[in-house]
Amino acid sequence: MVATDFKDYYAILGVSKSANGDEIKKNFRRLARKYHPDMNPGNKQAETRFKEINEAYEVLSDPEKRKKYDQFGRYWKQAGQGWSPNGGGSAGFDVGGFDFGAYGSFDEFINELLGKFSTGTSRSSNQTYTYSPGTGGSTKFTDFGNYSNSSGFKNNPKATSIDQEANITLGWSDAFKGVQKRLNLGSEVIEVRIPPGVKSGSRIRIRGKGQLNPRSQKRGDLYLNVELKPHPFFQFDGDNILCEVPVTPDEAVLGTSVEVPTPDGKVSVHVPAGIRSGQSLRLRGKGWSTVKGERSDQLVRVMIVTPKDITQREREYYEKIREIRSFNPRSYLSQIKL
């Protein structure tokens, strides 16, 4: 049955319905840090709140999803899906033929096969992997690289209307390490191994799991379009990953060592004396994994933050520094004129 537990994503993120993308992103970052499980160990309420925040941002940060959400409310996910469990491509979204007992909720099912099954869709992407069962229960993937034409691949004459597409949403940990996923296609349930290193825009091709051609009695292929949930700390910068780490003014002036999270765990990073806010440090080989087993870099952007509340003694020392400071960051302004 259709879920009735409607969630007000605007209220969850604490923004108005007229909020722009920057406002939504700003509130998401603030709330994600506040309710992140690492900041609230063992707090189930914070964990649930964190999941709701991620879910809300995933919708409101996407213009198409936000438009559907604003228009259709709790039924926005079903709106315009145009896919039936029989693979007939009929108009509307028929939920009557699915066994939702295998899922915790309707939303969980949608996340498993998010988006509509479509035909002949042109979509930009980073990499495509072809899936086929290997011997002894192993899984094989072939990297097809980039593609550009309307069928989705270079020189791909086999792409026909019997091919199907679905979106699959992953967390960063599963995408980085690889994960086994169960997909309910209506008529069958299949297990697919997602390889390590997929990103938003990656595609996984599952041979022979598309629609049946009534003439040839052959099935097309199923293409899984990968989307990653937003992460409160990491983001992509091309093939590398990027994070921001705050330091205090004295740490920036004198230099320091800070513990920085990476996909492998925390590492100690030396911050050189005199670093400026916004400068980045490069951690080689600590970035995203690839299907070839290689690693990109992690960029650590250093941000100098000033304390709002200081003790009387701290204030006295800051005043002394101001009295004897020789550095003037605005000295060049005296030379500026029209």
C-alpha positions in Angstrom: 0.0 0.0 0.0 1.1 3.6 -0.5 2.8 5.2 2.4 0.8 7.8 4.3 3.6 9.0 6.6 4.0 12.3 4.7 7.2 14.1 5.6 7.5 17.9 5.3 11.0 18.2 3.9 10.9 22.0 4.2 10.1 21.7 7.9 12.8 19.0 8.4 15.5 21.3 7.0 14.0 24.4 8.7 13.5 26.4 5.5 10.6 28.1 3.8 9.1 26.8 0.5 10.6 29.8 -1.3 14.1 29.0 0.0 16.8 29.0 -2.7 19.5 26.3 -3.2 22.1 28.1 -1.0 19.7 28.4 1.9 18.8 24.7 1.7 22.5 23.7 1.4 23.5 25.9 4.4 20.8 24.4 6.7 21.5 20.9 5.5 25.2 21.3 6.5 24.3 22.7 9.9 21.8 20.0 10.7 23.9 17.2 9.3 26.8 18.1 11.5 24.5 18.5 14.6 22.8 15.1 14.2 25.6 13.0 12.6 25.9 9.6 14.3 29.6 10.2 15.1 28.6 13.3 17.1 25.7 11.4 18.8 27.0 7.8 19.5 24.2 5.5 20.6 21.5 8.1 20.1 18.8 6.5 17.9 16.7 9.7 17.7 19.7 11.6 16.3 20.3 8.8 13.8 16.7 8.9 12.7 16.9 12.7 12.4 20.1 12.4 10.4 18.4 10.1 7.9 15.4 12.4 7.5 17.8 15.4 6.9 19.6 13.5 4.2 16.3 12.4 2.6 15.0 15.9 2.7 18.1 17.4 1.1 18.2 14.7 -1.6 14.8 15.9 -2.8 14.9 19.6 -2.2 18.4 20.0 -3.8 17.2 18.4 -7.0 15.1 20.8 -9.1 13.1 18.1 -10.8 12.4 16.1 -7.6 11.6 19.4 -5.7 9.1 20.4 -8.5 7.3 17.0 -8.2 7.3 17.2 -4.4 5.8 20.7 -4.4 3.1 19.6 -7.0 2.1 16.1 -5.7 3.0 16.1 -2.0 3.2 12.7 -0.5 2.6 11.1 -4.0 5.5 12.8 -5.7 7.5 9.6 -6.1 4.7 7.9 -8.0 3.9 10.9 -10.2 5.1 10.4 -13.7 6.7 7.0 -13.1 5.0 5.3 -16.0 6.1 1.8 -15.1 4.2 -1.3 -14.2 5.4 -4.5 -12.7 4.6 -6.4 -15.9 7.1 -4.2 -17.8 4.4 -3.0 -20.2 5.2 0.7 -19.8 1.6 1.7 -19.1 0.7 5.2 -17.9 0.5 5.7 -14.2 2.2 3.8 -11.3 0.5 0.6 -10.2 1.6 -0.5 -6.8 -1.0 -3.2 -6.4 1.1 -6.0 -7.9 4.2 -5.7 -5.7 5.1 -7.6 -2.5 6.1 -4.8 -0.1 6.5 -7.4 2.7 10.1 -7.8 1.6 10.7 -4.1 2.4 10.5 -2.0 5.6 8.5 0.7 3.9 7.3 2.0 0.6 10.2 4.5 0.7 12.7 1.7 1.1 11.3 0.0 -2.0 11.5 3.3 -4.0 15.1 3.8 -2.8 15.9 0.3 -4.1 14.5 1.0 -7.5 14.3 4.8 -7.4 12.9 6.5 -10.5 11.1 5.1 -13.4 11.9 2.3 -15.8 12.3 4.0 -19.1 13.3 3.3 -22.7 15.9 4.9 -24.9 16.8 7.5 -22.3 19.9 9.7 -23.0 21.9 10.4 -19.9 25.3 11.8 -19.2 27.5 9.6 -17.0 31.0 9.0 -15.8 31.5 5.2 -16.2 29.5 2.2 -17.2 30.0 -1.3 -15.8 28.6 -4.5 -17.4 27.6 -7.1 -14.9 27.6 -10.8 -15.5 27.7 -13.7 -13.0 31.1 -15.2 -12.7 32.1 -18.8 -11.9 32.0 -20.0 -8.3 29.6 -17.2 -7.3 32.0 -14.4 -8.3 31.0 -11.2 -10.1 32.6 -9.7 -13.2 32.5 -6.1 -14.3 33.7 -4.6 -17.5 34.5 -0.9 -17.6 33.0 0.7 -20.7 34.4 4.2 -19.9 32.5 7.3 -21.1 29.7 7.3 -23.6 28.0 10.0 -25.5 25.4 9.0 -28.1 21.6 8.8 -27.7 21.6 5.1 -27.0 23.9 5.6 -24.0 27.1 4.0 -25.5 29.6 4.4 -28.3 29.0 1.9 -31.0 26.2 0.0 -29.1 23.8 -1.3 -31.8 22.2 -3.7 -29.3 20.5 -0.9 -27.3 16.8 -1.2 -28.1 13.4 -0.4 -26.6 13.4 -3.6 -24.6 16.3 -2.2 -22.5 15.2 -0.7 -19.1 16.6 1.8 -16.7 16.4 2.3 -12.9 18.1 4.6 -10.5 19.8 3.2 -7.4 20.7 5.4 -4.5 23.8 4.5 -2.4 25.5 5.8 0.7 29.1 6.8 0.4 30.4 3.8 2.4 28.7 1.3 0.1 29.8 3.1 -3.0 33.4 3.3 -1.8 33.7 -0.3 -0.7 31.2 -2.0 -3.0 28.0 -3.7 -1.8 25.6 -6.6 -2.7 22.1 -5.3 -3.5 18.8 -7.1 -3.9 16.6 -5.7 -6.7 12.9 -6.6 -6.9 11.9 -6.5 -10.6 8.3 -7.6 -9.9 8.5 -10.9 -11.6 11.9 -11.9 -10.0 14.4 -10.8 -7.4 18.0 -10.6 -8.4 21.3 -10.0 -6.5 23.7 -7.5 -8.0 27.2 -6.8 -6.7 27.9 -3.0 -6.9 31.7 -2.6 -7.5 33.8 -0.3 -5.4 34.3 3.2 -6.7 31.0 4.0 -8.3 29.9 7.6 -8.2 26.8 9.6 -9.1 26.4 9.2 -12.9 28.0 5.7 -13.0 25.9 3.1 -14.8 25.8 -0.7 -14.2 24.6 -2.9 -17.1 22.9 -6.1 -16.1 22.5 -8.3 -19.1 19.3 -10.1 -19.9 17.2 -8.4 -17.2 15.2 -5.9 -19.3 11.9 -6.4 -21.1 11.1 -9.4 -23.2 10.9 -9.0 -26.9 7.7 -10.9 -27.9 9.1 -11.7 -31.4 12.6 -12.8 -30.6 11.8 -14.0 -27.1 15.0 -12.3 -26.0 15.3 -10.0 -23.0 16.9 -6.6 -23.1 19.4 -5.3 -20.5 18.8 -3.4 -17.3 20.8 -0.3 -16.7 21.2 0.9 -13.1 22.0 4.6 -12.8 23.9 5.3 -9.6 23.2 8.3 -7.4 25.0 9.0 -4.1 23.4 10.5 -1.1 24.9 13.8 0.1 27.6 13.4 2.7 28.0 16.0 5.5 31.8 16.1 5.3 33.0 14.8 1.9 32.2 16.0 -1.6 33.7 15.3 -5.0 36.1 17.6 -6.7 36.5 15.9 -10.1 38.0 12.4 -9.4 39.3 13.6 -6.0 37.3 14.1 -2.8 37.2 17.4 -0.9 36.6 18.2 2.7 36.9 21.3 4.9 38.8 21.4 8.3 38.6 24.4 10.6 41.6 25.8 12.5 42.0 28.6 15.0 43.9 31.8 14.2 46.8 30.8 16.4 47.0 27.4 14.7 47.1 29.1 11.4 49.9 31.5 12.5 52.1 28.9 14.3 51.2 25.7 12.4 49.7 22.6 13.9 48.8 19.0 13.4 45.1 18.0 13.0 43.3 14.7 12.8 41.4 14.5 9.5 38.8 11.8 8.5 39.5 9.9 5.3 37.6 7.0 3.7 40.1 4.7 5.5 39.9 6.4 8.9 41.6 9.4 10.5 45.1 10.5 9.6 47.3 13.2 11.2 47.9 16.1 8.8 50.5 18.8 9.3 49.2 22.3 8.8 52.1 24.6 7.9 52.6 27.9 9.7 51.2 30.9 7.9 48.5 29.0 6.0 45.7 31.1 4.7 42.0 30.4 4.9 40.8 28.5 1.9 44.1 26.9 1.0 44.1 23.2 0.4 46.4 20.4 1.5 46.6 17.3 -0.7 46.6 13.8 0.8 47.8 11.6 -2.0 46.2 8.2 -2.5 43.5 8.9 0.2 40.7 9.8 -2.2 38.1 7.7 -4.0 38.7 4.1 -5.1 38.4 3.0 -8.7 37.6 -0.3 -10.4 41.3 -0.7 -11.2 42.1 -0.7 -7.5 43.7 2.8 -7.6 43.0 5.8 -5.4 42.6 9.4 -6.2 43.6 12.2 -3.8 41.8 13.8 -0.9 41.9 17.6 -0.7 41.7 19.2 2.7 40.6 22.8 2.5 41.7 24.7 5.6 39.3 27.3 7.0 40.3 29.7 9.7 37.5 30.2 12.2 37.4 32.8 15.0 35.8 32.1 18.4 32.7 34.0 19.3 33.1 33.6 23.1 36.5 34.1 24.7 37.7 34.3 28.3 38.9 37.6 29.8 42.5 36.3 29.7 42.2 35.4 26.0 40.9 38.8 25.3 43.8 40.4 27.1 46.3 38.4 25.0 44.5 39.2 21.7 44.6 42.9 22.7 48.4 42.6 23.3 48.9 41.0 19.9 46.9 43.8 18.3 49.2 46.4 19.9 52.4 44.8 18.8 51.3 43.2 15.5 53.4 44.3 12.5 51.5 42.5 9.8 48.9 44.7 7.9 46.8 42.6 5.5 45.2 45.8 4.1 48.4 47.6 3.2 47.8 47.2 -0.5 44.5 49.1 -0.3 46.4 52.5 -0.1 47.5 51.9 -3.7 44.0 51.2 -5.0 42.3 54.0 -7.0 40.2 54.5 -10.2 
